Amino acid sequence: MGKIKIILIHLLLGTGVFYFLVHPFTMVLYWFEYSNTPFSTSLFLEILNERFMESFSFNMKGMTILLTLFGSVLGLVSGFFWSQLKKKSDLISVQQRLLQRDIAEIIADGENEKVEFKSSIRYDYFRKATNRDLEIVIAKTIVGFMNTKGGKLIIGVDDEGNTLGLENDYKTLKHKNKDGYERAIFRIISTQLGHEACFSNHISFYVINEKEICVVDIEPSKEPVYVNDGTNTTFYVRTGNATYPLTVKETVDYLKTKKT
């Protein structure tokens, strides 16, 4: 019924607009064309006032029918496309609500081998100030997931699963919104892990308990990924609900085991 109602509304609107507006305006424009009279707004309004009712007379039935049919067809087409757009919009809304519910359930289950919580990427809740060293922690967590089975990094949630939101983090950025936040995360990944690692990470935002959070979905990498903090290059893996660095020997042994 919703789709039919939308199409009928657009049909009536299209018919009404062409019958009551386009038709009389067209009549006035034809008058200017056939009389070779220079166009002016004041004269247009004057002729429109004179010929408005005449445009609905029996003598004009041919043009009336033609324009009304044209308006009806446009209304039908518009209604069909509008109903399709509304259907897609409703589907996206349902999917968004389901995803939000799923994220809330994941948070309630706590951290594990596939899920990690981080309060922020730059705002230090202990110092109450910006701390760029936290970016390295984010990079290590992402690498740990990439070198094992992948997982979700949920930012804006503390270790106990309390929703903190992203507001404090936003204040540390030049662009204090979701786009700026997404760019900041990809900058961390690109700088610390390499440009290729960006393709294995997907960022989305949700509202949980009236606070915005960020979820980084991390795909496992076929090739080993390292964190380069400017002085050291380190290999990390995810074990249980924590991320650990491996020595060179441990890294070699781990990669051998992973290939078998």
Buried (B, 14 or more C-beta within 10 A) or exposed (E): EEBEEBBEBBBBBBBBBBBBEBBBBBBBBEBBEEEEEEEEEEBBEEBBEEBBEEBBEEEBEEBBEEBBEBBBBBBBBBBBEBBEEEEEEEEEEEEEEEEBEEBBEBBEEEBEBBBBBBBBBBBBEEEEEBBEEBBBBBBBBBBBBBBBEBBBBBBBBEEEBEBBBBEBBBEBBEEBEBEEBBBBBBEBBEBBBEEEBBEBBEBBBBEBEEBBBBBBBBBBBEEBBBBBBEEEEBBBBBEEBEBEBBEEEEBEEBBEEEEE
